[in-house]
């Protein structure tokens, strides 16, 4: 569906999915791609070994973002999968990109100092190939490829962000391993199960259970702190659709009530580098191109700044978005705010009241006052971004 535009001073559009789950505002000038969520997977032991050779210097330290001038290059043979009618199989699509299901076979190519770093080998693996739909999307894909390259070359990325295998030179597609399960789908499935098996004993707990919720929160908050403090990246569009779930291997299983997946951050099309080592620094005037948001999961200061053309993207806006994601994970409600679309948009602009608004919804009992969910989320949704808890401080709170 082609989204309608809104009036100046900055041309924006509102895009709603057919089920009403997604609302997004998009700036009309384009330098960032607005893609569908890209499924991902964990690299094999063989590719882990090669990745470590590429990502670390002699002392084993990260190469640093200032050294990333070329993205990983995907050198294997890529083939797009087709259905019985010979049509390409899609994982999803967005305004400017489309993600195809693909497979690859390995090829041999030496790594030299004169060529860009190559991707880990992917022996006959199912992959996700994210390709531009329009010519003006290519620059955005290239920018995202650089971000993904740096993230995948930063120590600690394995269980926190998508696995990126590189840019396929012929098609300019971004190649990632494929995992189809999104956090949004998992949340809705858990909510459906609770409805079918309703119990007064669990009506005040998150739909996935308290232990599982707290474990998920700890993993996601830790991942966000890693993005901000280790990788120096603001995600820019944190939401359940952009978090993919990789099953935990049997030998990694811990407590019975633990969350059974590694939640991985995906879709860095709206990402922005943090320009200094101070991850609490607000960033203004640095987002000049297309920027897409999903209204219920967007920080209120960011929603307001979009209409003025001065997008206030910051680490604090990521913190708010993750807090909203955790509220959705607790309630099972992907819309977050009650009422019709217009009312939900108005509430989102006063997002610092998100806990009160949520409690007025059908599943508000799952976020009781002074309960574990509120105590975890409340410092992350305060009105003033400068007073919002940082991701690193939030890790300490989530571990308590």
Secondary structure, DSSP 4 states (H G I P E B T S, - for coil): -PPEEE-SSS-EEEEE-TTS--EEEEESS-SS--PPPPP--PPPHHHHHHHHHHHB-TTS-B--GGG--S--EE-SEEEE-B-TTSPBPEEEE-SSEEEEEEEEE-------TTSPPBPPP-TT-EEEEEEESSGGGHHHHHHHHHHHHHHHTSTT-TTTB--EEEEETTTTEEEEE----BHHHHHHHHHHHHHHT--TTSTTS-TT-HHHHHHHHHHHHHHHHHIIIII-EE-S--SGGGEEEEEPPGGG--STTS-SEEEEE---TT-EE-SSS-TT-B--S---S--EEEGGGS-HHHHHHHTTT----BHHHHHHHHHHHHHHHHH--TT-S-S-HHHHHHHHHTGGGHHHHHHTSTTGGGS-TTSHHHHHHGGGS-SSGGGSPPHHHHHHHHH-
